[in-house]
Amino acid sequence: MKEDKGVNIGLQQDNFEYRQSANTLFNFMPKLEYLLDNLRQMKMYPRYVEENVEFLNLTYGNRKIRKVAFPMLCFCDINLHKLSLHVEGDVGKKTDGYGKYGVGLDKKWCELHGFQPISYLNPISKQTTDFSKIINVGLKSLYDNSEMNEQYFDYILEQLALSKPLTGKMLKEKIEIQKNFHDEKEWRFLPNLDDVPIPSFLNDATMPDYMTWRAKKDMSDALRAEPQTHLNISIEAIKYIFVDTIDDREELLNLLKENFKIEEALILASKIIIYNQIVGDW
């Protein structure tokens, strides 16, 4: 009888750990109130994120599509000792960082809940050129009102929602900044919009009124009223909770006391990290 040399994939997955990337996905935000809201509800709420897609040369009829927006939650896959640049940004660039408040979720848990690492596109590569052509074929069919496989086009748009250029422009706090996106090692959670009366794809060619900061905020707020779009988080999934100062920690501890059973509050309290204390030891 020949020896079975097949690999037990299931066992390998059960014991697999990441060695050269984090085993945690981090989501940082600029205000304590956002973090407290997430923990109070034990939910994270996707919002519409604007992307600059000029590098893809997309057109709808005779109009260029320069910006698109999709609802999503964004996380970075960065080891703890390298987080400061992501959190604070470059020295002197106040809008460059994402904020000192955040949560770190177990990466395996994230995988099981459909998170996906995004693709980074080199604007001059053949892959990017081909991707541009495929999207434009779908946009032309849409513009011509010709028969089109809707499932196929939805898949193409989903790939667009999971793609970024290596570097480029980004809208942050109403200001357009330059970023090295590849350094962020981003993963995304795309919400389920089936049967939700909210558009999943916005662009500045066909719906410019929806691409204003106010309109995107209003639609992001509307997503909160649709439970199926939320990311429900568990205590076990949370590995780290970041706050900026000791005063922030006190406010967070008060929230935990008021909203959780004592055992749960103690577990969550044990995961709190004060950013301004730990950053000096990285």
N, C-alpha and C positions, 0 to 999 in steps of 0.2 A: 504494500500500500504506500503510495507516494505521500510524502509529508506535505501538509497544507501550509503553503507559505503566504497565503493571502493576509492582507492587513485588516485587522479588526477596526474598521473606521469608527464604529460607535464607541468602542473603548477609548480610542485615540481622542475623540472629541470630548469624552467625559473628563479626561485628565489633561487636556490641552491648556497651556497657559502661554500668553504672549511673552516673548523674551526681549524683543527689541522695540516694542511699543508698549503703551500702558495697558493694564488690565482694567482700566477705568475710563469712562467717557465723561468729559467735563462740560458743563454748561454754565457760563458766567454771565452776570448781568450787572448793570450800573447802580441799582438801587436796592436797599434792604427791603423795601416794601414789596418788591416783586418776589423775592425769595420767601418772605413770610407768607405771602398769598399762596405760593406753590405748596409750602409745607402745611399750611392750615387746611387746604383742600386735598392735599396729597395728589395733586394733579399738576401737569405742565401743559400749557396752552400754546398750540402752534399759532404762528402769526405769518402774515404775508411778508416775504423777504424779497426785496428788489435785487435783480441781477443785471449787470451790464453785459449784453451779448453782441456788441458791435463787431467783435472778432469773428463771429459766425456768418456775417453778411446775410442776414435773414430779410426776406421781403414778403410783403402781402400786397399783391397788385403792384402799384408803383410807389408804395410806401415802405420805407425801411423800418425794421423793428430793431430799435436800439436797446430797449429795456423791457424786461419781463418780470413777473412776480409770481411766486408760488407760496402756498401756506406750508410751513415746515417748522421743525425744531432743529437747531444746529448744535453740535457737540464737537469738541476737539479731542483728539487721541494723542495727548502729549504727556510725557512723564512729568511727575511732580516737580523735579528740580529744573525743568525748562518752562514752567508755566508763567513765570513773571513777565516775559515779553508779550505773551498772549493776553494776560490780565491787565498789565499797565501800558503796553505799547512802547514805542520808541520814546526815549527821553525827549521831552519838549512837545510831543504830539498828544495833546489831551484827549482827542477823539479817536486815537489809534487803538487803545485797549478796550476790552469788553467789560471791565468792571471787576471789583474785588468780592462780589457776592456770588455764590454759586453752589451747585451740587455736583458730586461725582457719583455716577451710577456704574454698577458692576457691568463690565462689557459683555459678559456672557448673557446676563439678563437682557441687555439691550439687543443683542442678536436675536434672542427668542421673541422679542417684541417688534421685530421687523426693521430695526435700524440698518442703514446701509452706508458703507464708506463711499464717498463720492469719487468721481473720475476727474482727474486734472488733465486739461487739454493743452497741448502745445499748439498755439494758433497756426503755425506753419507746417504742422505734420499732416500726413495723408489721412490719418484717422479723423482729424478735425475737419479737413476738407470734405471727406465723405459724409461725415455727420451733418455738416451744413447742407449738403445736397439733399440728403434724405429728409431733413426737416422742411426744406423749401419745396420739395415735391408734395408733401402733405399740405403746406400752406397754399400752394397753387391750386390743389384740388379743392380746398376750402374756399378759396377766392372764386374759382370758376363754378362753384356749387356742383361739382361733378361727383360721381360715385366714389366713395372712399371707404376703406375698411376702418370703421371708427375705433375698433380695438387696437389696430395697428398704430393709428395716429396717437391714441392715448398712451401707448407704450413709448412712442418716440418723445412725447412731451414729458413723460416720467423720467426718461433718460436725460432730458434737458434739465429737469429739476434736480438731477443728481450729478450735474457737471459744473465745473468752473474752469476758467483759464488758470495757468500757472501763476500769473500775476495779473493785476488789473485794477479797475476802479470799483469802489464800493461806497454805497450810500450809508452813512452812519450819523445819527443825530442830525439829520437834514443836511449834512455836509458830505461832499464826495471826496473820498480819500483814496490813496494808492496803497495796495496791499500785496504782499507775497502770500497768496492763498495756499500754496503748496505746503508752507511751513505749518499751517493750522491742522493738517491731517484730519480733515473734517469728516464726520459722519452725520447723517440726517435721518430724522423721523418724519415721514410724509403721512399726514392724517388720512383717514378713510372719509372720502367725500361722497360716497355712494348715497343717493337719496337726500343729499344736503343741498338746499337751494342757494348755494354760494359758488361762484366760479372757481375752478381749480387752476386756471391759467389766465393771467392778465398780461397785456402788452400795450406799448405806447402807440402802436399803429392803428389798432381797431378799437381800443377803449382808453383813450388818453385821459378821460375824466376819472377813471378808476386808478390811475397811476400817481395821483397826487398823494402827498404824505397823509393828509387828512382822510382821504378815501380808503387808503390801505389800512389806516388805524381803525376806522369804523368797521371795515370788513373783518379785521383781526378780532375786534371786540365781539362781532357777531358770531365768530367761531366758538366763543366761550359758551354760547347758548345751545350749542350742538354737542351733546355728550359724546357721541361716537367719534368726534375729532380729537378728544383729549387724550393725553398720555397719563394713565393712572399709574402712579408709582407706589411701591411698597417700601416698608421700613427696611426689609432685607436687601432691597436693591440699592439703597443709599449707602455709599462707603464713606463719603466726606461731605461736610456742610461747611462752606466758607463764609465768614463774615470779616468785615474790615477791622473792627476795633473791639475792645472789651465791652464798651457800652452796647455795641450791636449784639454781642453775645448775651448780655443780660436781657435785652428785649426778646431775643430768640428763645431764651430759657423760659421766660414768662409765657410766651406763646405755647411752648411745649407743655407746660404745667396745666394750661387752661384747656388744651385741645386733645390731650392724649392720656391714656391710662399711665399710671406711675411707671410700670415696667417699660412701656413703649417710650415714654419721655426720657427715661434714663438711657435707653439704647441710643436714641437719637442724639441726646446730649453728649454721649461719648464720641460722636463723630464730628463734633464741631472743631473747626480749625480757625484761629484768628490769623488772618492773612499777614497783617503787619508784624506779627511775632515770628511767624515761620519763614517769611521770605528772606530774612537775614541768615538763615541756616541752609539755604538751598545752594 
